[in-house]
């Protein structure tokens, strides 16, 4: 495991990790993991052991998150720029195409890449990720956090992300700590952009195999969107985790790993044992 950085074409330093425990004599495919808003590549740590034995895993810290630089307010921010960050990372790593695993907002970018740059995306595994986050829910979080602070607001709503009472309380506390490390002013730009974004009318253009994992409790976003995605994306499979909360991969990492490997082996014979 190692952390590296590169500088994007608009001058922002982006951090990424490479985790590779595949057999050295195999030409293993690469899986790029894109995390959710208010998160970082660190939040995928518990999935890495199960995935990195079979795939070369690259975990990127989205701009403004984790070890990546928070862009100054003068730097334009939109979904095209987030997609460009990923494309520039793939170019740095000399990768023509990759499998993408996206959690929530990371999956928004993954979907847009599959729509607009299909040759770069072999497959999508989407966890709690619909085509954007249009609506008032995210706007309310940000407005309240500006007044009462991030810990108060996200502490009160943490059960939307993790099942309090079921998940290890130490995990719940750690996730809340990680959320509160983020720069609120940047989150207003990052989450604010997605709350004005919906691209359901474009997902029919996703041609690669696509796994849609739906959190059955539907605590964040619009629950009906998952079924609509599955209807519109030609080569897709929808799996519902009954009563699941938004951050499935935080508290059910082994199940999520097994789901991804099962799906990829179904569509890509070279990954079968």
Legacy VTK file of the C-alpha trace (Angstrom):
# vtk DataFile Version 3.0
C-alpha trace
ASCII
DATASET POLYDATA
POINTS 273 float
0.000 0.000 0.000
1.323 3.436 -0.849
0.053 6.997 -1.108
0.976 9.119 -4.091
-0.113 12.513 -5.355
-0.454 14.281 -8.678
-1.459 17.792 -9.681
-4.498 18.286 -11.870
-4.614 20.515 -14.925
-6.246 23.251 -12.816
-3.527 23.084 -10.171
-5.116 20.991 -7.381
-3.089 18.308 -5.599
-4.914 14.961 -5.545
-3.919 12.028 -3.333
-4.445 8.368 -4.126
-3.516 4.968 -2.695
-2.573 1.803 -4.555
-3.294 -1.540 -2.879
-2.144 -4.593 -4.815
-1.824 -8.094 -3.375
-2.522 -9.947 -6.608
-0.188 -12.671 -7.854
2.817 -10.924 -9.430
2.730 -13.199 -12.476
-0.863 -12.181 -13.296
-1.881 -9.078 -15.212
-4.633 -8.177 -12.771
-7.274 -5.606 -13.756
-7.603 -2.362 -11.805
-10.539 -1.364 -9.628
-10.848 2.359 -8.922
-12.728 3.202 -5.698
-14.457 6.603 -5.507
-15.745 7.607 -2.090
-18.828 9.539 -1.004
-19.082 13.213 -0.015
-17.709 14.120 3.449
-15.517 11.013 3.232
-12.129 9.870 1.952
-10.384 6.809 0.570
-9.765 5.794 4.192
-13.436 4.907 4.580
-12.942 1.984 2.158
-10.142 0.486 4.286
-12.130 -2.566 5.440
-12.982 -3.567 1.862
-9.400 -3.445 0.634
-8.144 -6.834 1.943
-10.900 -8.774 0.196
-10.593 -6.879 -3.073
-6.845 -6.317 -3.418
-6.099 -10.052 -3.530
-7.970 -10.238 -6.846
-7.699 -6.722 -8.292
-5.212 -3.908 -8.252
-7.110 -1.403 -6.112
-6.686 2.349 -6.541
-8.416 4.599 -3.988
-8.598 8.274 -4.835
-9.273 11.133 -2.416
-11.668 13.432 -4.249
-10.598 17.079 -4.341
-11.256 18.768 -1.020
-11.388 15.434 0.838
-8.919 13.283 2.750
-5.305 14.005 1.827
-6.240 15.917 -1.322
-6.051 19.686 -1.454
-9.081 21.854 -0.702
-9.336 24.027 -3.826
-9.526 27.782 -3.300
-12.937 29.340 -3.837
-11.666 30.891 -7.067
-11.294 27.452 -8.713
-14.492 26.483 -10.597
-16.243 23.374 -9.303
-18.668 21.165 -11.224
-19.315 17.565 -12.206
-17.194 17.872 -15.344
-14.174 18.890 -13.247
-14.647 15.903 -10.908
-14.757 13.581 -13.921
-11.655 15.230 -15.347
-9.773 14.564 -12.084
-10.413 10.847 -12.535
-9.418 10.866 -16.192
-6.171 12.642 -15.355
-5.413 10.079 -12.628
-5.968 7.247 -15.117
-3.579 8.963 -17.506
-0.960 9.326 -14.741
-1.288 5.597 -14.020
-1.265 4.784 -17.760
-4.590 2.969 -17.510
-6.813 2.857 -20.575
-9.835 1.580 -18.654
-10.792 0.403 -15.168
-13.583 -1.124 -13.149
-15.143 1.536 -10.896
-16.666 1.100 -7.452
-18.467 4.230 -6.297
-20.115 5.041 -3.007
-22.856 7.683 -3.155
-21.288 10.833 -4.713
-18.327 8.771 -5.923
-20.834 6.749 -7.904
-22.265 9.925 -9.443
-18.866 10.580 -10.992
-18.534 6.926 -11.985
-21.852 7.039 -13.817
-20.952 10.249 -15.632
-17.653 8.746 -16.740
-19.474 5.690 -18.088
-21.886 7.986 -19.947
-19.404 10.465 -21.417
-16.186 8.406 -21.536
-17.393 4.816 -21.990
-14.072 3.496 -23.255
-12.471 4.246 -19.858
-14.991 2.274 -17.736
-15.177 -1.531 -17.806
-17.872 -1.868 -15.153
-19.669 0.042 -12.414
-20.416 -1.156 -8.892
-22.642 1.492 -7.310
-23.416 1.580 -3.601
-26.206 3.937 -2.522
-25.609 5.982 -5.652
-28.378 7.477 -7.775
-27.962 9.925 -10.698
-27.266 12.978 -8.542
-28.712 14.207 -5.249
-31.225 16.807 -6.371
-33.459 18.080 -3.576
-33.471 19.856 -0.248
-31.996 17.209 2.062
-28.354 18.096 1.488
-29.130 21.799 1.528
-30.715 21.417 4.983
-27.620 19.618 6.350
-25.348 22.400 5.181
-27.558 25.237 6.369
-27.962 23.705 9.828
-24.252 22.845 10.094
-23.415 26.495 9.418
-25.483 27.476 12.445
-25.055 24.600 14.903
-21.823 22.947 13.741
-21.114 19.755 11.802
-20.886 17.432 14.810
-24.290 18.451 16.139
-26.056 18.074 12.798
-24.399 14.906 11.550
-24.417 13.357 15.006
-28.199 13.712 15.073
-28.537 12.149 11.618
-25.837 9.457 11.844
-28.495 6.707 11.874
-29.207 7.641 8.257
-25.673 6.477 7.445
-25.093 3.651 9.930
-27.600 1.587 11.937
-27.009 2.882 15.461
-27.595 0.008 17.880
-26.520 -2.564 15.293
-23.138 -1.242 14.132
-20.143 -1.177 16.474
-20.432 2.111 18.420
-16.703 2.665 17.905
-17.273 2.551 14.135
-20.125 5.029 14.457
-17.913 7.409 16.453
-15.035 7.030 13.974
-17.242 7.735 10.948
-18.618 10.848 12.654
-15.065 11.983 13.414
-14.106 11.483 9.767
-17.138 13.456 8.551
-16.285 16.358 10.832
-12.715 16.612 9.519
-14.046 18.104 6.297
-13.996 21.784 5.379
-17.601 23.000 5.646
-17.176 25.836 3.161
-15.897 23.424 0.541
-18.711 20.963 1.311
-21.180 23.734 0.523
-19.699 23.806 -2.969
-19.288 20.045 -3.357
-22.614 18.840 -1.960
-24.359 22.001 -3.090
-23.479 21.227 -6.706
-24.910 17.707 -6.514
-28.139 18.917 -4.863
-28.862 20.801 -8.075
-27.913 17.860 -10.289
-29.972 15.049 -11.793
-28.989 13.039 -14.847
-31.508 10.178 -14.801
-32.334 11.065 -18.406
-28.788 10.049 -19.400
-28.222 6.753 -17.580
-29.624 4.721 -20.486
-26.309 5.523 -22.184
-24.348 3.449 -19.644
-23.308 0.392 -21.611
-20.968 -1.393 -19.225
-22.105 -4.036 -16.695
-23.545 -2.120 -13.749
-24.257 -3.356 -10.228
-26.766 -1.205 -8.328
-26.748 -1.841 -4.571
-29.714 -0.157 -2.896
-29.927 0.598 0.843
-33.403 -0.672 1.658
-34.120 1.878 4.387
-33.725 4.709 1.836
-32.534 7.218 4.445
-30.814 9.597 2.005
-32.022 10.621 -1.434
-34.967 9.190 -3.367
-35.523 5.462 -2.937
-37.537 5.017 -6.136
-34.541 6.143 -8.191
-32.770 2.786 -7.825
-35.527 0.823 -9.551
-35.695 3.451 -12.287
-31.931 3.184 -12.844
-32.183 -0.590 -13.142
-34.982 -0.194 -15.683
-33.025 2.287 -17.805
-29.464 0.893 -17.688
-29.424 -2.003 -20.169
-26.827 -4.302 -18.593
-27.598 -3.721 -14.915
-28.400 -5.735 -11.811
-30.151 -4.265 -8.766
-29.605 -5.734 -5.298
-31.506 -4.423 -2.271
-29.985 -4.664 1.218
-33.049 -4.906 3.413
-33.238 -2.032 5.926
-29.765 -0.953 4.798
-28.447 2.475 5.684
-26.668 4.771 3.259
-23.037 3.859 4.030
-23.368 0.120 3.529
-19.662 -0.405 2.910
-18.756 1.086 6.313
-20.642 -1.502 8.359
-21.093 -4.435 5.924
-17.716 -4.460 4.152
-17.412 -8.233 3.728
-20.875 -8.530 2.218
-20.120 -5.646 -0.144
-16.812 -7.219 -1.215
-18.512 -10.551 -1.888
-21.197 -8.768 -3.925
-18.648 -6.969 -6.095
-16.524 -10.068 -6.717
-19.593 -12.165 -7.540
-20.791 -9.547 -10.008
-17.420 -9.028 -11.674
-16.798 -12.773 -12.022
-20.207 -13.155 -13.600
-19.306 -10.672 -16.341
-15.518 -11.050 -16.614
-14.332 -14.683 -16.806
-10.681 -13.708 -16.235
-11.582 -12.893 -12.625
-12.997 -16.325 -11.866
-10.934 -18.581 -9.577
LINES 1 274
273 0 1 2 3 4 5 6 7 8 9 10 11 12 13 14 15 16 17 18 19 20 21 22 23 24 25 26 27 28 29 30 31 32 33 34 35 36 37 38 39 40 41 42 43 44 45 46 47 48 49 50 51 52 53 54 55 56 57 58 59 60 61 62 63 64 65 66 67 68 69 70 71 72 73 74 75 76 77 78 79 80 81 82 83 84 85 86 87 88 89 90 91 92 93 94 95 96 97 98 99 100 101 102 103 104 105 106 107 108 109 110 111 112 113 114 115 116 117 118 119 120 121 122 123 124 125 126 127 128 129 130 131 132 133 134 135 136 137 138 139 140 141 142 143 144 145 146 147 148 149 150 151 152 153 154 155 156 157 158 159 160 161 162 163 164 165 166 167 168 169 170 171 172 173 174 175 176 177 178 179 180 181 182 183 184 185 186 187 188 189 190 191 192 193 194 195 196 197 198 199 200 201 202 203 204 205 206 207 208 209 210 211 212 213 214 215 216 217 218 219 220 221 222 223 224 225 226 227 228 229 230 231 232 233 234 235 236 237 238 239 240 241 242 243 244 245 246 247 248 249 250 251 252 253 254 255 256 257 258 259 260 261 262 263 264 265 266 267 268 269 270 271 272
